[in-house]
Amino acid sequence: MASNVRLEAILSMLRPCDVLLDVGTDHALLPVLAVRGRVARKAIAADLRERPLDEARRTVARYGLVDRIHVVQADGLRALESLAADAVVIAGMGGALIRRVCEDAPKSFECVTQLVLQPNYAPEHVRGWAREHGWHLREECMIHTNGQYYTLCAFVRGIGADPSYATIACPDAVKLEVGPLLLQRKDPLAKRYCDWQKSRLVRVRAKVIVAPERLEAALKRFETACAYLA
């Protein structure tokens, strides 16, 4: 299997589990990596679309894992509530969509002990949902591959407020957007990302007569993050 930086980063965030559920599995590469790497004993590869499911079935068969990876058609998590997965990965979607998938099927998390969520953009929605529903940040990282920045967040069940958000003196909006653990350790890639976002927003603002309030607020958040990460 060809190297895939994003999938390998997701896999590195997972703790060993019994059954892994990969939502939006596409070609089922992550479940195959997890089972072959003994991170998961079994896996469920779920997707809504028939074409990716066909590719997923072929991938699973090619690696001889038909008895250990179950390929299912499902829209989000709701149709999977009866499947007792103890680890869930949702990756490759926008942050708002990941939040909606999680909110639509709360019973799906009854047996789950860990989540790894990887939004392609708008990670504040993911962190916000987790913070509101008793999931604490265990780890988060950022990667840059194929010209794109990706945020990965690993969550475990917690009691009370997530202590990750109490460790740094930044506005909550900045913590949700950039990540409290990335800010805390002054992550170099997070600094590059914030610098890039700040420059991008400055260029956008220069092209409009009156900058929208939302743009100004976003620029302020990234300026604050850059100052903290310096």
Secondary structure, 3 states (H helix, E strand, C coil): CCCCHHHHHHHHHCCCEEEEEEECCCCCHHHHHHHHCCCEEEEEEEECCHHHHHHHHHHHHHCCCCCCEEEEECCCCHHHCCCCCCEEEEEEECHHHHHHHHHHCHHHHCCCCEEEEEECCCHHHHHHHHHHCCEEEEEEEEEEECCEEEEEEEEEECCCCCHHHHCCCCCHHHHHHHCHHHHHCCCHHHHHHHHHHHHHHHHHHHCCCCCCHHHHHHHHHHHHHHHHHC
